[in-house]
Amino acid sequence: MTYVESTDVLVIGSGFGGAITAYHLAAGGAKVIVLERGPWLEPQEFEHDFKLGSSYTRAFDFVVGDGMSVLGGNCVGGGSVVYFATLPRAPHFVFERRGSIGRRMWPARITRDTLDPWYDVVCEALPIVPQRWDQVPYAGGLFAAACAHAGRTANPSPSAVDVDMCTNCNWMMAGCRFDAKRSLLLNYLPGAIAHGAQIRPLHEVQRITRHPDRSYRVHYRIVDDEDYRILHGEGAIDAKIVIVAAGAGATPAILQRSEPELGAMPHAVGRYFSGNGERLNTAIFDEGRIRDVLGLDRGDGVPYEAYQIGRGPTVASWDKLDGDLPEYERYSLEQLYFPPGLGTILAQVKDPIAASWFGVEKKEMLRTWKSWLTIFTMSEDDNEGVFGPPPETGNAHRMSQQMLGHGPLSYKPTKNTRRGWDLSDADVKDIMERDGLATVTPWTNDIVGAYTVHPLASCRIGDDPATSALDDTHELRGHPGIFVTDGSAVPGALTVNPALTISALAERAVPGIVRALQDRDVAVKYGAPSPTGFSAARRRVLDRS
C-alpha cells in the first residue's frame, strides 16, 4: 500500500521557482514540503573532479532530444548550484516581443517596469552586485580588450559571487565548495527550513491527481542515490496547493503524465519551448598576437594562457541589445568558461579533413586549450520546441548511471532562429579574428543538436489561453490550485541569463498563491522579509501589495 501524508503546500523542485515560493509560504505559516529529484550535496561534496559519482555527474541532468539538448541542475538548490551566478535583468524590449505568435507574448500586466521591484527584492536577497574591472579574471579582461579593439563595448556582469571569498578555481559549475557563489543553499532554502519546511531529496514526482474537494495528490518514487535509473519505493502526499517548479525540461512531463487522471491540459503545456536562442563559439587565441595587438601581459611574460583561471562569465557585450533593432537580430555576447569534458568534445576544429570534433586536428587544438576563450550567445528564437509523449517515469529515459538521458523534446530551428545565430556568429568572428587574434569556430551540432543551459517557456504565462498554459498569476489553466513558477513559465527567450527573471517572477507569484491558500482555509499570510532580513526593496513590494 502506498503511504500517504498531507501538507498545505507541495512544491516540486528546489531551484529558483521552488525555493523562493517554499520560503515565503513557510514563513507565512503554511506547512510546506519540497520534493527534489536530485541529491542534497554539502559544500565538501562539491568536488574538483570529473569522475563518475563526483558532483559533476551527480548534480547535473543532461538530456538529449531531437535537435536540442538541455543541461540543467539535478540537486537540492537546482540550477543555482550549477549556474555561474551571472544575473542581469532582461532588457525592456524583451517584454514587448511578439515572437512566433505575431502578438505580444507576455501578459499585459507584466512589463520591465512592473517587474523591476521584484528584481530589486531578489538582488538584495542573494545578494547580486556589480563587479569592478579590477575583480575581472584574465579571460574576462581578454574578451573586453578584444571587444575594445574591434570598436565594441563590454561590461562586467552583475553577479551573485562574493569575490572576496572566491579562489578563481573555475570549478563553480560543479557547485562552490567555498560558499562564494550565492546559491539557494545559502538563503531561500535555509530560510524555508527555519520556518518548518521539509526538503526531501531523491524524490522524483511522477504525476498529480485530484480529490473531489479541490485538493491534490502528488505521487512520487524514491531515486537511488548512486544509479538514477533505479527507482525504489513509492509514496503520495495530499496538498491543498501544488507548485510545479521542476524545470522547463521536466515540468511538462509531469503535467502530461498527469493528464489521464487530472484532466485535459492546456494546449501550451509542452509546447513553445525556447532554448533562449543559445549558441557557443570557441576562439583559439594566438598568444603572440595577444601581446602584439592588444598589449596584454599577465606580468610573468605570458600574455594569457588562463582559460581555466576565474569564475565563469564575468564580462558581456550588450551592443546588440537594442530595442530599435528588428526582432531576431538582438543578442548578447558573453565570455564563458566551459570546463573540459562536454566543452572540449563539442568544440570543433576549423576546416577539418575528417570529423570536426575528434581526430588528429582536434588533439592539436586541445594542446592549446589554455589559450581558448568561449563566447556564449543568447538571442531570440521562435519557441519552436515541442515535447512528445512523456517517459513512463521522470523526464527522460536514463542512458547512464547518472546525468545522461534521452528525452521527448523536438526542436527544429526556424529561419528566424538561425538568423540570430548567424548574425551573432559573424559578430564573434569579427571581434575575435580581427588582426589575427584568434581562430573562431562554433560548437558542433552533429552530436547533440543545438543545446541550452537556460531552458524556458514549455508551460508559459500569457493572456491568450490558446498560446499560454498559465494565467498571469502562474496558475495552470483549468486546474485551480496548481501553480508553475520555474523557467517553463517564462514566455520566451530573454537574450540574457534568465535566473534573475525566473526568480523575480516567482517572487511576484507568491501573493497570488497566498490568496489561493487562504481561499482553501489555510491560515497563511504574505509579508515575510527576504531570507536575509527586511530591506528597502521588500518594504516597497509590501507597500504595493
C-alpha positions as CSV (number, residue, x, y, z in Angstrom):
1,M,0.0,0.0,0.0
2,T,1.2,3.5,-0.9
3,Y,1.9,5.6,2.2
4,V,0.0,8.9,2.1
5,E,0.7,12.0,4.2
6,S,-0.7,15.6,3.9
7,T,0.5,19.1,3.8
8,D,-0.8,22.6,2.9
9,V,1.7,23.1,0.0
10,L,3.6,20.6,-2.0
11,V,6.5,22.1,-4.0
12,I,8.0,20.0,-6.9
13,G,11.6,21.1,-7.3
14,S,14.0,23.2,-5.2
15,G,15.5,25.5,-7.8
16,F,14.7,29.2,-8.0
17,G,10.9,28.8,-8.6
18,G,10.6,26.2,-5.9
19,A,12.9,27.6,-3.2
20,I,11.5,31.1,-3.3
21,T,7.9,30.1,-3.1
22,A,8.7,27.5,-0.4
23,Y,10.4,30.1,1.7
24,H,7.6,32.7,1.6
25,L,4.8,30.2,2.1
26,A,6.5,28.5,5.1
27,A,7.4,31.9,6.6
28,G,3.8,32.9,6.2
29,G,2.6,30.0,8.3
30,A,1.8,27.2,5.7
31,K,3.0,23.7,6.1
32,V,5.4,23.1,3.2
33,I,7.0,20.0,1.7
34,V,9.6,20.3,-1.1
35,L,10.3,17.2,-3.2
36,E,13.6,17.3,-5.2
37,R,14.6,14.6,-7.7
38,G,18.3,15.1,-7.1
39,P,20.7,14.6,-4.1
40,W,21.4,17.0,-1.3
41,L,25.1,17.9,-1.5
42,E,27.1,19.5,1.2
43,P,29.9,22.0,0.3
44,Q,32.6,19.5,0.9
45,E,31.0,17.2,-1.7
46,F,31.4,19.8,-4.5
47,E,34.5,18.1,-6.0
48,H,37.1,19.4,-8.4
49,D,36.9,16.2,-10.4
50,F,35.1,14.8,-13.5
51,K,34.9,11.1,-12.3
52,L,31.7,9.2,-12.1
53,G,30.0,9.9,-8.8
54,S,31.5,13.3,-8.4
55,S,29.4,16.4,-8.1
56,Y,29.7,16.9,-11.8
57,T,27.7,13.8,-12.6
58,R,25.5,13.8,-9.5
59,A,24.3,17.4,-9.7
60,F,23.6,17.7,-13.5
61,D,20.9,16.5,-15.8
62,F,21.9,16.3,-19.4
63,V,19.0,15.3,-21.6
64,V,19.5,14.7,-25.4
65,G,16.4,15.4,-27.5
66,D,15.7,15.5,-31.2
67,G,17.6,18.7,-32.4
68,M,18.1,20.1,-28.8
69,S,19.9,19.0,-25.7
70,V,19.3,20.5,-22.3
71,L,21.8,20.8,-19.4
72,G,20.2,21.6,-16.0
73,G,20.6,21.1,-12.3
74,N,19.7,17.9,-10.5
75,C,20.2,18.5,-6.8
76,V,18.8,20.4,-3.9
77,G,19.1,24.0,-5.0
78,G,18.6,23.1,-8.6
79,G,20.1,25.3,-11.2
80,S,21.5,27.7,-8.6
81,V,24.1,25.1,-7.5
82,V,25.4,24.6,-11.0
83,Y,25.0,28.1,-12.5
84,F,27.7,30.7,-13.0
85,A,25.8,33.2,-10.9
86,T,25.5,35.9,-13.7
87,L,22.3,37.7,-13.1
88,P,21.4,40.6,-15.4
89,R,17.8,41.9,-15.8
90,A,16.1,41.3,-19.1
91,P,16.1,44.3,-21.4
92,H,12.9,46.3,-21.7
93,F,12.2,45.2,-25.3
94,V,12.0,41.5,-24.2
95,F,8.6,42.2,-22.6
96,E,7.2,43.6,-25.9
97,R,8.3,40.6,-28.0
98,R,5.8,39.2,-30.4
99,G,7.7,36.1,-31.4
100,S,6.1,33.3,-33.4
101,I,2.5,34.1,-32.4
102,G,2.6,37.6,-34.0
103,R,1.4,39.5,-30.9
104,R,2.7,40.4,-27.5
105,M,3.8,37.2,-25.8
106,W,3.9,38.5,-22.2
107,P,0.8,39.2,-20.1
108,A,-0.3,42.8,-20.3
109,R,0.3,43.2,-16.5
110,I,4.0,42.3,-16.8
111,T,6.5,44.8,-18.2
112,R,10.1,45.5,-17.3
113,D,8.9,48.4,-15.1
114,T,6.3,46.4,-13.2
115,L,8.9,43.6,-12.7
116,D,11.7,45.9,-11.5
117,P,10.5,46.0,-7.8
118,W,10.6,42.2,-7.8
119,Y,14.1,42.2,-9.4
120,D,15.1,44.5,-6.6
121,V,14.0,42.1,-3.9
122,V,16.0,39.2,-5.4
123,C,19.0,41.3,-5.9
124,E,19.1,42.1,-2.1
125,A,18.2,38.6,-1.1
126,L,21.0,36.7,-2.8
127,P,22.7,39.4,-3.0
128,I,23.6,40.4,-6.5
129,V,26.3,43.1,-7.0
130,P,28.1,44.7,-9.9
131,Q,31.7,43.6,-10.5
132,R,34.6,46.1,-10.8
133,W,37.1,45.8,-13.5
134,D,39.9,45.0,-11.0
135,Q,37.8,42.0,-10.0
136,V,37.5,40.6,-13.5
137,P,39.7,37.5,-14.2
138,Y,42.0,37.1,-17.1
139,A,39.5,35.7,-19.6
140,G,37.1,38.5,-19.0
141,G,39.8,41.0,-19.5
142,L,40.9,39.4,-22.7
143,F,37.3,39.5,-24.0
144,A,36.9,43.1,-23.0
145,A,40.2,44.0,-24.7
146,A,39.2,42.2,-27.9
147,C,35.9,44.0,-27.9
148,A,37.5,47.4,-27.4
149,H,40.0,46.6,-30.2
150,A,37.0,45.9,-32.5
151,G,35.2,49.1,-31.5
152,R,32.7,47.3,-29.3
153,T,31.7,47.9,-25.8
154,A,31.9,45.3,-22.9
155,N,30.9,45.5,-19.3
156,P,31.4,43.4,-16.2
157,S,28.2,41.4,-15.5
158,P,26.2,41.7,-12.3
159,S,27.0,38.6,-10.2
160,A,25.9,36.7,-7.1
161,V,29.5,35.8,-6.2
162,D,31.4,37.1,-3.2
163,V,34.7,37.9,-5.0
164,D,36.5,38.2,-1.6
165,M,35.7,34.6,-0.9
166,C,36.3,33.3,-4.5
167,T,39.5,31.5,-5.2
168,N,39.1,31.7,-9.0
169,C,39.3,27.9,-9.2
170,N,36.8,27.9,-12.0
171,W,35.0,24.8,-10.7
172,M,31.9,26.6,-9.7
173,M,29.8,24.9,-12.3
174,A,30.0,21.7,-10.2
175,G,29.0,23.7,-7.0
176,C,31.0,26.1,-5.0
177,R,32.7,24.3,-2.1
178,F,33.9,27.7,-0.7
179,D,30.3,29.2,-0.5
180,A,31.5,32.2,-2.6
181,K,28.7,31.6,-5.1
182,R,25.4,32.6,-3.7
183,S,23.3,29.6,-4.5
184,L,19.9,28.9,-2.9
185,L,21.6,26.7,-0.4
186,L,22.7,29.9,1.4
187,N,19.5,32.0,1.5
188,Y,16.0,30.9,0.5
189,L,16.3,27.2,1.3
190,P,17.7,27.6,4.8
191,G,15.2,30.3,5.4
192,A,12.4,27.9,4.4
193,I,13.8,25.2,6.7
194,A,14.0,27.6,9.6
195,H,10.2,28.2,9.2
196,G,9.4,24.4,9.2
197,A,9.6,23.5,5.5
198,Q,10.8,20.0,4.8
199,I,13.2,19.4,1.9
200,R,13.2,15.8,0.6
201,P,16.0,14.9,-1.9
202,L,15.9,11.9,-4.3
203,H,12.1,12.1,-4.6
204,E,11.0,12.0,-8.2
205,V,7.4,13.2,-8.8
206,Q,5.6,11.1,-11.4
207,R,2.1,12.5,-11.6
208,I,-0.6,14.6,-9.9
209,T,-4.2,13.5,-9.2
210,R,-7.2,15.5,-7.9
211,H,-9.6,14.9,-5.0
212,P,-13.3,16.0,-5.1
213,D,-12.6,18.7,-2.5
214,R,-10.2,20.6,-4.9
215,S,-7.1,19.3,-3.2
216,Y,-4.4,17.2,-5.0
217,R,-2.4,14.1,-4.5
218,V,1.2,14.1,-5.7
219,H,2.7,10.7,-6.5
220,Y,6.5,10.1,-6.3
221,R,9.2,7.4,-6.4
222,I,12.5,7.3,-4.5
223,V,15.6,7.6,-6.7
224,D,18.6,5.5,-5.9
225,D,21.5,7.7,-4.6
226,E,24.1,6.1,-7.0
227,D,22.2,4.9,-10.0
228,Y,19.5,7.3,-11.1
229,R,18.0,4.6,-13.4
230,I,16.8,2.7,-10.3
231,L,13.6,3.8,-8.6
232,H,12.7,2.3,-5.2
233,G,9.6,2.7,-3.1
234,E,6.7,5.0,-3.9
235,G,4.6,7.3,-1.9
236,A,2.0,10.1,-2.2
237,I,1.3,13.4,-0.5
238,D,-2.0,15.2,-0.4
239,A,-1.8,19.0,-0.7
240,K,-4.2,21.9,-1.0
241,I,-1.9,23.7,-3.3
242,V,0.8,22.2,-5.7
243,I,3.6,24.3,-7.0
244,V,5.4,22.7,-10.0
245,A,9.0,24.0,-10.3
246,A,10.8,21.0,-11.8
247,G,12.4,23.0,-14.6
248,A,11.4,23.6,-18.2
249,G,12.6,20.2,-19.3
250,A,10.7,18.3,-16.6
251,T,7.6,20.2,-15.7
252,P,5.8,19.4,-19.0
253,A,6.5,15.6,-18.5
254,I,4.9,15.7,-15.0
255,L,1.8,17.6,-16.3
256,Q,1.4,15.5,-19.4
257,R,1.7,12.2,-17.5
258,S,-1.0,13.5,-15.1
259,E,-3.5,14.3,-17.8
260,P,-5.3,10.9,-17.9
261,E,-6.4,11.3,-14.3
262,L,-6.1,15.0,-13.7
263,G,-8.0,16.1,-16.9
264,A,-7.1,17.9,-20.1
265,M,-4.0,20.1,-20.0
266,P,-3.9,23.5,-21.7
267,H,-2.7,23.3,-25.3
268,A,0.5,25.1,-24.5
269,V,1.8,22.5,-21.9
270,G,4.9,21.0,-23.6
271,R,4.8,23.5,-26.5
272,Y,6.6,26.8,-27.3
273,F,9.8,25.6,-25.7
274,S,12.7,28.1,-26.0
275,G,16.4,27.4,-25.7
276,N,17.0,31.1,-25.0
277,G,18.5,31.3,-28.5
278,E,21.8,30.0,-27.2
279,R,24.9,29.4,-29.3
280,L,28.6,28.8,-28.4
281,N,31.8,29.6,-30.3
282,T,35.3,28.7,-29.4
283,A,38.1,31.2,-30.1
284,I,41.6,29.8,-30.2
285,F,43.9,32.7,-29.5
286,D,47.4,33.3,-30.7
287,E,49.5,34.2,-27.7
288,G,51.8,36.3,-29.7
289,R,49.0,38.4,-31.2
290,I,47.5,38.9,-27.8
291,R,50.8,40.5,-26.8
292,D,51.5,42.4,-30.0
293,V,47.9,43.6,-30.9
294,L,46.3,44.0,-27.5
295,G,49.4,44.7,-25.5
296,L,48.4,42.3,-22.7
297,D,50.8,40.6,-20.3
298,R,50.0,38.7,-17.1
299,G,53.1,40.1,-15.5
300,D,55.1,36.9,-15.9
301,G,55.8,37.3,-19.6
302,V,52.7,35.2,-20.5
303,P,50.1,37.1,-22.4
304,Y,47.1,34.9,-21.5
305,E,47.1,31.1,-21.1
306,A,44.5,31.5,-18.5
307,Y,41.2,30.0,-19.8
308,Q,41.0,27.8,-16.7
309,I,41.5,30.6,-14.2
310,G,38.5,32.6,-13.0
311,R,34.8,32.1,-12.3
312,G,32.7,31.6,-15.4
313,P,31.3,34.6,-17.3
314,T,32.3,37.9,-15.9
315,V,32.2,40.2,-19.0
316,A,29.4,40.7,-21.6
317,S,29.0,42.8,-24.7
318,W,25.4,44.2,-24.9
319,D,25.8,46.3,-28.1
320,K,23.1,44.3,-29.9
321,L,20.6,44.6,-27.0
322,D,19.0,47.4,-28.9
323,G,15.2,47.7,-28.9
324,D,15.3,49.6,-32.2
325,L,16.8,46.5,-34.0
326,P,14.3,44.1,-35.6
327,E,13.3,41.1,-33.6
328,Y,15.7,38.1,-34.0
329,E,18.6,40.5,-34.6
330,R,19.1,41.2,-30.8
331,Y,21.5,39.2,-28.7
332,S,24.2,39.4,-26.0
333,L,27.7,38.0,-26.2
334,E,29.2,36.7,-23.0
335,Q,32.7,35.4,-22.2
336,L,32.2,31.9,-20.7
337,Y,34.3,29.2,-19.2
338,F,33.1,25.7,-20.1
339,P,35.3,23.2,-18.4
340,P,37.0,20.2,-20.1
341,G,34.5,17.4,-20.8
342,L,31.5,18.5,-22.7
343,G,33.1,21.8,-23.8
344,T,36.2,20.2,-25.3
345,I,34.2,17.5,-27.0
346,L,31.8,19.9,-28.7
347,A,34.4,22.5,-29.7
348,Q,35.2,21.8,-33.3
349,V,38.3,22.4,-35.4
350,K,38.3,24.8,-38.4
351,D,38.1,23.3,-41.9
352,P,38.6,19.7,-40.8
353,I,39.9,17.0,-43.1
354,A,37.6,14.4,-41.4
355,A,35.2,15.0,-38.5
356,S,35.3,18.4,-36.8
357,W,35.2,17.2,-33.2
358,F,37.7,14.4,-32.9
359,G,40.9,13.2,-34.6
360,V,44.5,14.5,-35.0
361,E,43.4,18.1,-35.7
362,K,41.3,18.1,-32.6
363,K,44.1,16.7,-30.5
364,E,46.4,19.5,-31.7
365,M,43.6,22.0,-30.8
366,L,43.3,20.6,-27.3
367,R,47.0,21.1,-26.8
368,T,46.5,24.8,-26.7
369,W,43.3,24.8,-24.5
370,K,44.7,27.3,-22.0
371,S,44.6,29.9,-24.8
372,W,40.9,29.3,-25.5
373,L,38.0,31.7,-25.0
374,T,34.4,30.5,-25.2
375,I,31.8,33.1,-26.4
376,F,28.2,32.5,-25.4
377,T,25.3,33.9,-27.5
378,M,21.9,34.4,-26.0
379,S,19.5,35.5,-28.8
380,E,15.8,35.4,-29.7
381,D,14.4,32.1,-31.0
382,D,10.9,31.2,-32.3
383,N,9.8,29.0,-29.4
384,E,9.8,26.1,-31.8
385,G,10.4,23.3,-29.2
386,V,7.7,20.7,-28.7
387,F,7.6,17.8,-26.1
388,G,6.3,14.5,-27.3
389,P,4.7,11.9,-25.0
390,P,6.4,11.8,-21.6
391,P,8.5,8.8,-20.5
392,E,6.9,6.3,-18.1
393,T,8.9,7.9,-15.3
394,G,10.9,11.1,-14.9
395,N,11.7,13.4,-17.7
396,A,14.0,11.2,-19.7
397,H,14.9,7.6,-20.5
398,R,18.1,7.3,-18.4
399,M,21.1,6.1,-20.5
400,S,23.7,6.0,-17.8
401,Q,24.0,5.7,-14.1
402,Q,24.0,9.4,-13.6
403,M,23.5,12.6,-15.6
404,L,22.7,11.4,-19.1
405,G,19.2,10.7,-20.6
406,H,17.2,10.8,-23.8
407,G,14.1,12.9,-23.7
408,P,11.0,13.6,-25.8
409,L,11.9,17.2,-26.8
410,S,11.9,18.0,-30.6
411,Y,13.4,21.3,-31.8
412,K,13.7,22.3,-35.4
413,P,15.3,25.8,-35.7
414,T,13.3,28.2,-37.9
415,K,14.9,30.7,-40.3
416,N,14.3,33.4,-37.6
417,T,16.2,31.5,-35.0
418,R,19.0,30.6,-37.4
419,R,19.2,34.3,-38.4
420,G,20.1,35.3,-34.9
421,W,22.7,32.5,-34.6
422,D,24.3,33.5,-38.0
423,L,24.4,37.2,-37.1
424,S,26.0,36.5,-33.7
425,D,28.5,34.0,-35.2
426,A,29.6,36.7,-37.6
427,D,29.9,39.2,-34.8
428,V,32.0,36.9,-32.8
429,K,34.3,36.2,-35.7
430,D,34.7,39.9,-36.5
431,I,35.7,40.7,-32.9
432,M,37.9,37.7,-32.2
433,E,39.6,37.2,-35.5
434,R,40.4,40.9,-36.1
435,D,44.1,41.4,-36.9
436,G,44.7,37.7,-36.5
437,L,44.0,37.5,-32.8
438,A,42.2,34.1,-32.9
439,T,40.6,31.5,-35.0
440,V,36.8,31.0,-34.2
441,T,34.6,28.0,-34.8
442,P,31.1,27.3,-33.5
443,W,30.5,24.3,-31.4
444,T,29.3,21.3,-33.4
445,N,25.6,20.4,-33.6
446,D,26.4,17.0,-35.1
447,I,26.3,15.1,-31.8
448,V,23.6,16.5,-29.6
449,G,21.9,19.1,-31.9
450,A,21.5,22.6,-30.5
451,Y,22.0,23.0,-26.8
452,T,20.9,25.2,-23.9
453,V,21.7,25.7,-20.3
454,H,18.7,28.0,-19.9
455,P,15.6,26.1,-21.0
456,L,12.4,28.2,-21.0
457,A,8.7,28.6,-21.9
458,S,7.4,25.0,-22.1
459,C,4.5,25.9,-19.8
460,R,4.4,29.7,-20.2
461,I,2.3,32.5,-18.8
462,G,0.2,34.7,-21.0
463,D,-3.1,36.3,-21.6
464,D,-4.2,34.1,-24.5
465,P,-5.4,30.6,-23.5
466,A,-4.6,29.3,-26.9
467,T,-0.9,30.0,-26.6
468,S,-0.2,30.1,-22.8
469,A,-0.6,27.3,-20.2
470,L,-0.7,29.7,-17.3
471,D,-2.5,33.0,-16.5
472,D,-0.6,35.9,-15.2
473,T,-0.7,34.6,-11.6
474,H,1.1,31.4,-12.8
475,E,-2.0,29.3,-12.1
476,L,-2.4,26.4,-14.6
477,R,-5.5,27.0,-16.8
478,G,-8.3,24.6,-15.9
479,H,-6.6,23.4,-12.8
480,P,-7.1,25.8,-9.9
481,G,-4.6,25.4,-7.2
482,I,-1.7,24.2,-9.4
483,F,0.9,26.9,-10.0
484,V,4.1,26.8,-12.1
485,T,6.9,29.0,-11.1
486,D,10.1,27.8,-12.8
487,G,11.7,28.7,-16.1
488,S,9.0,27.0,-18.1
489,A,6.7,29.9,-17.1
490,V,8.9,32.5,-18.9
491,P,7.2,33.3,-22.2
492,G,10.3,33.2,-24.4
493,A,13.9,33.9,-24.9
494,L,15.3,36.8,-22.8
495,T,18.6,37.5,-24.7
496,V,20.4,37.4,-21.3
497,N,20.9,34.9,-18.5
498,P,17.4,34.1,-17.1
499,A,17.9,33.2,-13.5
500,L,17.1,36.7,-12.1
501,T,13.9,36.9,-14.2
502,I,12.8,33.5,-13.1
503,S,13.4,34.5,-9.5
504,A,11.6,37.8,-9.9
505,L,8.6,36.1,-11.4
506,A,8.5,33.6,-8.6
507,E,8.6,36.4,-6.0
508,R,5.8,38.1,-7.9
509,A,3.7,34.9,-7.9
510,V,3.7,34.4,-4.2
511,P,0.9,36.9,-3.1
512,G,-1.5,35.1,-5.5
513,I,-0.6,31.7,-4.2
514,V,-1.1,33.0,-0.6
515,R,-4.6,34.2,-1.6
516,A,-5.4,30.7,-3.1
517,L,-4.3,29.1,0.1
518,Q,-6.5,31.5,2.2
519,D,-9.4,30.6,-0.1
520,R,-8.8,27.0,1.0
521,D,-8.9,27.9,4.7
522,V,-5.2,27.8,5.3
523,A,-4.0,30.3,7.9
524,V,-1.2,31.9,5.9
525,K,-0.2,35.4,5.3
526,Y,2.1,37.3,2.9
527,G,4.8,39.7,4.2
528,A,7.9,37.8,5.3
529,P,11.1,39.6,4.8
530,S,13.7,38.4,2.3
531,P,15.6,35.5,3.8
532,T,18.5,37.9,4.7
533,G,16.1,40.2,6.6
534,F,13.8,43.2,5.9
535,S,15.1,45.5,3.2
536,A,14.0,48.6,1.4
537,A,13.1,46.6,-1.7
538,R,11.0,44.2,0.3
539,R,9.2,47.1,2.0
540,R,8.4,48.6,-1.4
541,V,6.7,45.5,-2.7
542,L,4.8,45.1,0.5
543,D,3.5,48.6,0.2
544,R,2.4,47.8,-3.4
545,S,0.8,44.6,-2.3
